[in-house]
Amino acid sequence: MMDSQQLLCKINDYLAALDYPAEPRLLYRPVEYALEAGGKRLRPVFVLMSYGLFAEDYERALPCAAAIEVFHNFTLLHDDIMDNAPLRRGRPTVWNRWGENVAILSGDAMIISSYSLLAQAPAALLPRVMECFNRVAMQVCEGQQYDMDFESRQTVEESEYINMIALKTSVLFEGAIEIGAILGGADRRNINRLREFALEFGLAFQLQDDLLDSYGDSRLGKSVGGDILEGKKTYLMISALNAATPEERTLLGSLHRDESLSADEKIARTLEIFNRYEVKRKTEEEINRRFAKALAALAEVDADPEALAGLKAFVEGLMGRDK
């Protein structure tokens, strides 16, 4: 059995060896640039770790793991255009470096590339793999649309936000886990438990990201307040808006646009309202609840005990847990 770091090396080597054509350069070079940026590669590692619960020949699952990562990076290319984001992982985004038209077309090429990689799955399993991938890909698009819809809405319910991040974030973890399990030969019961695990983990993971953006983490050196400055309706913001007075709701909705205030002042005044309504505590409780549900589902999976322990340790590390 390989650990997560060994699997990360395998997927990085596989992605680096993908042979995209040299021409037309403005189509393929941005694809390579996006994949070179690295990142945690969580989703392809999930494919391989799920596969490793039931089988050992990881090479068999590498093309589908790479497909998930290429698809994920395709979504980032297009998201960055929609968000007008100038940087991604500390480098200029594709649209910022080459223009929006290039980013759109290169993103289109990436999704086609992901299908080519998926097609390398064993023929007997390919219909199930494709059905899973197509379902997940459409749900990710649905989640992105809901996220954009929320920008123009005055009120968003917490349940609506949870549904949005389930679609935008969790389902790709779920799809990665499911495809790995299908390739490994898992039965339907184990696949269902793994899907539940991945869905709840994805929710906890995104909520933790929301929390760290507003409150940071000294261990990670994470900067604070990006979501606040952009006026995003995160779980924390929605919780505060739903608890606040009418005057506070007006303030929360306008602070990020107030040009008379510095960035630090905008963040401080927003956090003052967050703290008044114990938003941090509430978010931590929701994170803990979701992650506990994820681990409970994982505990019901009937698979190699050592591989299960490795997957459990991996997600605990991602959530900042020591045990």
Residue pairs with C-beta under 8 A, 6 or more apart in sequence:
1 52
1 56
1 304
1 306
1 307
1 310
2 10
2 48
2 52
2 58
3 310
4 45
4 49
4 310
4 314
7 45
7 48
7 49
7 52
7 58
8 40
8 41
8 45
10 48
10 58
10 62
11 41
11 44
11 45
11 48
11 62
11 65
11 66
11 69
12 38
12 41
14 62
14 63
14 65
14 66
15 35
15 66
15 69
15 70
18 35
18 66
18 113
20 28
20 31
20 32
20 113
21 28
22 28
26 98
26 102
26 106
27 102
27 105
27 106
27 109
28 106
28 109
30 77
30 94
30 97
30 98
30 102
30 103
30 106
31 106
31 109
31 110
31 113
33 94
33 97
34 73
34 76
34 77
34 94
34 106
34 110
35 69
35 70
35 73
37 73
37 88
37 89
37 91
38 89
39 89
41 69
42 173
42 318
43 68
43 69
43 72
43 172
43 173
43 176
44 65
44 66
44 68
44 69
44 176
45 65
45 314
46 68
46 173
46 176
46 177
46 180
46 198
47 61
47 64
47 65
47 68
47 176
47 177
47 179
47 180
47 183
48 58
48 61
48 62
48 65
48 180
49 180
49 307
49 310
49 311
49 314
50 176
50 177
50 178
50 179
50 180
50 181
50 184
50 186
50 194
50 311
51 58
51 60
51 61
51 180
51 181
51 183
51 184
52 58
52 180
52 184
52 304
52 307
52 310
53 180
53 181
53 184
53 186
53 190
53 194
53 301
53 303
53 304
53 307
53 308
53 311
54 181
54 184
54 185
54 186
54 190
54 303
54 304
55 61
55 183
55 184
55 185
60 122
60 183
61 180
61 183
61 184
63 117
63 118
63 120
63 121
64 117
64 118
64 120
64 121
64 129
64 179
64 180
64 183
65 176
65 180
66 117
67 113
67 114
67 115
67 117
67 118
67 133
68 114
68 172
68 175
68 176
68 179
70 110
70 111
70 113
70 114
70 117
71 110
71 111
71 114
71 133
71 137
71 172
72 172
73 110
74 107
74 108
74 110
74 111
74 114
75 140
75 144
76 88
77 93
77 94
77 95
77 103
77 104
77 106
77 107
77 110
78 103
78 104
78 107
79 85
79 144
80 88
80 93
80 94
80 95
80 96
80 103
81 95
81 100
81 103
81 104
82 144
82 148
85 93
85 96
86 92
86 93
86 96
87 93
87 96
88 94
93 103
94 102
94 103
94 106
94 107
95 102
95 103
98 106
111 137
114 133
118 126
118 129
118 130
118 133
119 126
121 129
121 183
122 183
125 182
125 183
128 182
129 179
129 182
129 183
132 175
132 178
132 179
132 182
133 175
133 179
135 175
136 171
136 172
136 174
136 175
139 167
139 171
140 167
140 168
140 171
140 172
142 167
143 164
143 165
143 166
143 167
143 168
143 169
143 171
144 168
146 160
146 163
146 164
146 167
146 168
147 164
147 168
150 156
150 160
150 161
150 164
150 233
151 231
151 233
153 233
154 253
155 241
155 242
156 233
156 238
156 241
157 238
157 242
158 235
158 238
158 239
158 242
161 233
161 234
161 235
161 238
162 203
162 235
165 202
165 203
165 206
165 207
165 235
166 199
166 202
166 203
169 202
169 203
169 205
169 206
170 198
170 199
170 200
170 201
170 202
170 203
170 206
171 199
171 202
172 202
173 198
173 199
173 201
173 202
173 205
174 195
174 198
174 199
174 202
176 198
177 194
177 195
177 197
177 198
178 191
178 194
178 195
178 198
181 190
181 191
181 194
182 191
186 194
186 303
189 302
190 301
190 302
190 303
193 297
193 298
193 300
193 301
194 297
194 298
194 301
196 293
196 294
196 297
197 294
197 295
197 297
197 298
197 301
198 294
199 294
200 290
200 291
200 293
200 294
200 297
201 290
201 291
201 294
201 315
203 290
204 287
204 288
204 290
204 291
204 294
204 319
205 318
205 319
207 235
207 283
207 286
207 287
207 290
208 287
208 319
208 320
210 227
210 234
210 235
210 236
210 283
211 236
211 280
211 283
211 284
211 287
212 220
212 222
213 222
213 224
213 225
213 226
213 227
213 228
213 234
214 224
214 225
214 227
214 228
214 234
214 236
214 270
214 271
214 274
214 280
215 224
215 271
215 280
216 222
216 223
216 224
217 320
219 320
224 267
225 263
225 266
225 267
225 270
227 234
227 237
228 237
228 255
228 256
228 266
228 267
228 270
228 271
229 256
229 263
229 266
229 267
230 256
231 253
231 256
231 257
233 241
235 283
235 286
236 274
236 279
236 280
236 283
237 252
239 277
239 279
239 282
239 283
240 248
240 252
240 273
240 274
240 277
240 279
241 249
241 252
241 253
243 277
243 279
244 252
244 273
244 277
248 273
251 269
251 273
252 270
252 273
255 261
255 266
255 269
255 270
256 266
258 266
261 269
274 280
287 319
291 315
291 319
294 315
295 312
295 315
298 308
298 311
298 312
301 308
316 322
316 323
